[in-house]
Amino acid sequence: MKIYTARQAVLNSKKRLVAYELLFRNSRANSFPEIDPVIATSKLIADSQFIIGLRRLTSGKKALIKFHHQGILQKQPELLPNTDFIVEVMTDFIPNPEVYEACRNLFHKNYTLALDPFTPHFDWQPYCNLCRLVKFDISRTPLNSVIADIHKLKQLKNIKLMATKIETHEDFELAKELGFDYFQGYFLCKPQLIEQPDMVSHAQTVVLLYTELVKEELNYDRIANLVEQDPALCYKLMRFINSGLFPLREEINSIKQGLIYLGDQNAKRFLNLVVTAHFAKDKPHELIRMSTIRAKFCDVIAQKVAPSLKSKSFLVGLFSLLDAIFDRSMEVILKQLPLGKDITDALIGEENINRNILELVLSYESGSWQKIESQCNKLKIDQADLPAFYYEAIKWSDILYNCTQDPL
């Protein structure tokens, strides 16, 4: 397995190197793949920081990293030290107070922000007040059409302007004439692809970590035991602890000690990043999200019909899409997981109460009303309660994603 990251130089008016923008890649094609931008950034952070090393990738220069507004809300930038990179706030959204407040919090934590790119269609002025850098994509916004905006921005204190997609000598000269400070584009330097061996975590370990992450409280003993079985995870955890985000007041002598040292919030952020990066390879994010909704839906139904089976029904729902996620048969996957027989039976289609609950959930998802009625009768549950149960599952999944930095 290989890690692919591209870096594109950022130059000043004298064509001297001042920084590198890091770009997510998943092959030698050296182009951005079809992937959720939040997942792309998770994978980029996991690879660049915890395997290669951010400073090594940028030869000691500052890094620029793009963050989708959802990644900003999920505090993705806080997984990296504020001294090593610039947070590029992607502007493919309508400005709103929620994202602005998240950016303001980053600003007050001494993160350097950039607006990427500036577009004249919305009022970005409040964001510009937080930014040290504003980027203009001249392939989408010709410089001659935004001269007034450029002059206005130049009046702001401590703000620099960067022109991107510089394709010709004429582009470069015009941008210099208009007062731009930094420049990027194929005329100056194409993205350079960097290839490194990956440190691959075992799929079984990642799945079991996922199980721990969706619980209300972290079980440090259980998580430490899982991490200890996976050299790649151990290495990445120690890189995270030693990233500069946390003042090291003592030596770390065990995985459990390292996790406790991070605390619940940072431990969850790290573990979620690792899990997200693992599933980011070639699977749609929605499969993972759907499994969390199923888990909670099964859990709520079990609470009504068989409270003692709640935790088992939760796992049945959680693992019901493993075959789709890993492109392997459920039977093969389950042989690698230490699950109880009644859970594995339910997952491979053997009838028991957990399987009946899962069948009801699957029927509700597909709108199979005759099957819903039949399963409700079998479980002795009122069909009219299902919409509220499903809404509770979706709400729980949304809260989980917002609170734990994009769990999968």
N, C-alpha and C positions, 0 to 999 in steps of 0.2 A: 504494500500500500504506500502511496505517495501523498504528500501535502503539496498543494500548489497555491502560491501567493504571488501576486504581481505588485510591483512597486513602480510608481511613475514619478519622475523627478519634478520638483518645484524649483524654479530658478528666479533669481532677481533680475533687475534690469541690465546687469552686467553679465548675465548668463552664468552666474555662479550658483552652485547648488545650495539650497537653504533647508529643504525638507523632502520627504517622500510621502506620497499618498499611497496607502496600502489598499489593494483591491482583491476581493474574493475571487478565487478561481477553483474549479474542481477537475481540471484536466489541462493537458498541454495546449489546448485550443486558445488559451490566453484571451478569453472573452467571458463576460458575466453570464452565467447560466440561468435558465429559468428556475428560479428559486425564491421563496419568500425572503425579502430583504432583512427581516429580523433574524431569521435562521442563518442567513449568509453572514451577518455580523457576528453572531454567536460562534460560528465555525471559524471565522477569521480571527477572533479573539483567542479562542481555544488553541488554534494552531500557532498563531504568531507570538502569543505571550507564554503559553505553557509548554510549548515544544521547541520552537526555534529561538524565541526571545525577541522582543520588540526592538530593542536597541541593535541587536545583531542584524535584523532585517533592514534596518534603516541606516546602518553603518554609523550609529551614534547620532544621527540627525533626528529632528522632530518628525513624528508620524502624523499623518492626517487620516482619520477613519470616519467613514460615513455611518450615520445612525438614522434609521427610519424613526418617525415620531413615536411609533409604538415602542421601539427600543428605548427611546428617551424616557417614556413614561414608566417603563419597566426597569429603569436605572442601569441599563447595560453599561454605560460609560464608567460607572463606579467599580467595575471589575478590573480597571486599569489605573495605574498611578497617574495623577493629574500632571505630573512633570514630563511625561514621556510622549504625549500625543495631544492633538487638537480634535475636539468633538465637532464633526461636520454635521450640522442639523439639516437633513434633507427637507426641501421645501415642497414636496409633493402632497401637501395637505392644506386645508384652509386654516389660517392662524386661529388659535383658540386659547382661552385663558388657562386651560389645564396643561397644555404643552408649554406655554409660556412660563407657568409656575415651576414646572419640572426643569426648564432651562435656567430659570433664576436660581433654583437650588444648586444646580451644578456650578453656576457662576460664583455663588457664595462659598462653594467648596473649592474654589480656585482652579476649576477646570477652564481651559481656554476654548471658547466656542467660535465656530465659523458658520456662516449661512451659505448653504450650498444647493442650488445657486440662487442668486437674487432674481426675483421676477417682479415686474412692475404691476402685476394684476391684483396683488393683495397688499395690505398695509403691514409691512414687515418692520416698521420703525421701532416698535417696542423690543423686538428681537435684536435689531441692530444695536440697540443700547447695551445689550449684554455681550455682543460679539466683538472680537478683536480682528476678525477677518470676514470679508464678504466676497463671495466668488461670483463671477459672471460667466455663464456658458455662452460664448459668442456665436456658437453654431445655432443656438435657439433664440438668443437675444442680441441682435446686431448692435454693436457699440454705438453707432450713430443714432440709434433710436432711444438710447437711455443716457444721453450726455447730461441731462438735467439731474437725473438720479445719481450719476457718478459725482457730479459737483456737490450735491447735497451730502452725500456720504463722506466726501473728503473733508467736510467741515466738522465732522464728529471727531472727538478726541480718541486717540489710541486705536483707531481703526485703519486697517490696511485693506487694499483691494487686490483681488487676484483674477486674472483673465485665464479661462480654460478653453480648451479646444482650439488652441493657436495652430493653424494649419499652414500658414504661409508667412513669409518675411513681412508682407504688407500688414497682416494681422498683428504681428509682434510690434511693428513700428507704430501703428495706430494706438494700440493699447498703451505703449510707453508714452506717446504724446498726450494721451488723456489722463495720465498720472497714475497708472496702475503700478503696484509695487512688486507683484509676483506674477509668474507666467507658467503655463503648463500646456502641453499639446504635442502632437506628432511632429510639428516643425522643430521643436526643441528636443524632445526625447520621447520615444515610445515606451509603453509599459514593459518592464523587464520581468520575465517569469522566473520565479525561484522555486526549485523543486527540492523537497526534502523527504527522507523516509518518515512515514507516520509511525506513531506509537499507538497501536490499536488495542482498545479495551475489548474484553470478551463480551459478546452480546448478552450472555446469561447474567453477568454481573451488572450490566447496564439496566436490564429489565428489573432485577431485584432492587437496585437503587431506586428506580422509578417507583416501585411499591412503597419504599420507605418515605419517599418525598411527598407522596400524597396523603400521608398521615398527618394528624394535627400536630403531633410532637415528634421531634427527631429522637430516634433511639441511637445514641452515639455508639454503644457497644455493637449493635447490629451493623451500622454503617461502617464503622472501623473494620469490622471483620470482613465485610465485602471488599472494601478498598484494599486491605492488606493482601487479598488474593489476586490483585491485578497490578502488576508492576507499572503499567502506563498510568493508571489512576494515582498510584503512590507518587510517581514522579511529578505529575501535573499538580497534585495537591501541594507538594513541597515548593514547587515553583510559584504557586499562588500565594502561599504564606510568605515567601521571600520576595514578593513582587515589589515591595516598597509601599504597599497600601497600609500595612500594619506595623507599628513600632514593635520590634522583637525585643522583649525584656527577658527572655529566657530561652534556653535551647529546647528544641522540640525533639523528644526522644521516643515518641510513639505516634501512630496515626490518630488514635483517639485523642491524645493530648493536642495534636494539631487542629482537629475538628473543634474541640472545646475551646481552644484558643481563638478560633475564628468567631465563635458564637453562632447562634441559630441562623440569623439573617445572612451573614456572609457565607456560612457553610452551605445554606440552601442555594444561594446565588451561584456558588462554584459548582455544586453538584448538578444543578439544573442546566448550567452551561455545558457541562460535560455530556449530560444526557441528550440535550438538544443537538449538540455537535455530532453525536453518534448517529442520531436518527436523521440528521440533515443530509446524509450522504446521497440518498436517492429516493426518499420517501416523502409523500405529501404530509405536511404538518397536520392537516385535518384528520388523518387517521389517528394520530396521537390524541388530539383533542376529543375526538369522538369516543375514544376508549375511556377517557375520564368521565364523560357524560354518562356513558353506559354504566360505569362503576357506581356512580352516585344514584342513578335511577334504580339499579338492582338493590342497592343498599336501602333506599327509601321504601321500596316495595317489600323487602324482607322485614323491615321494621313492623310492617302491618301484618304480615302473614306468618312469619317465623323469626321473631327477634333474636333468637339464639344463633341464627345463621347469617346475621348481618355482615360480619367480617368476611365470611366465605363468599357470600353473594357479591360483595364488593370486588373481591379478587376475580371472580368469574367474569364480571363485567369488564374489569380492567384489562384482563388478558384475552378477551374474546376476539381481538383483532391481531393477535400476535402472528398468525399465519400470513395475513396480508402485509404486515410490517416487515417480516423477515423473508417473505417468499419461500416459505417452507411449510410442510404439513404440520398441523397442530400436534399430531402424535409425536413427531420427531422433536419438536420444540419442548414439549412437556416432559420428555425423558430427561431433559437437562435441568429441570426445575424441581426443587424439593417441595412439591405441593401435595396436599392430602388427596386421597383417592376420590372422595366425593367431589372435589373441585375439578380434578382432571377428568372424571367421568362426565361432569356437566359440560366441560369444554369440548369434549370429543363427541357429544351428542347423546350420551347415555341418560335415560330419564331419571331424574330425581328432582327434589324441590328446587334446587339451585338452577337446574336446567330449565324447569318450568318458568322460573322467574326470568331467566335470560330470554326464553322464547317469547314471553310477553313483551319484553323490551324490544326485541327484534321486530315483532309484529307491529308494535306501536310506531317504530321508526319507519317502517315501510307502508304504514296505513292499511294493513290487512285487517279490516274490521271484523270479519268472521272469526279469524284466528284470535283476535283480541278478546272477543266475547267468550270464545271457548276457553282460553287460558284464564280469564277472570273467573269463570265459573269453577274451573279446576282449583284455582288458588283461593276461592271464596273472597274475592276482593271486588269492590264496587268500581265498575268501569269509569264512572263519573269522576273518580279521584285521580285518574291518570294524568290529565293535563296539568294539574297542580304539582304532581310528583315530578313530571318531566321539566316543568319550569324550575322547580327547586334544583334539579340536577344541572340544568344549564347555568343557573345563577351561581351554584357552587363552583362549577368549572370556571366561570368568568372570574370569580373572586380568587380562586387558586392561581390563575394565570397572572392576575394583577399583583398578587401578594408575593409570588415566588419567582418573579423574573422569567416569565415564559417557560413553564415547566418542561414541556417537551415540544 
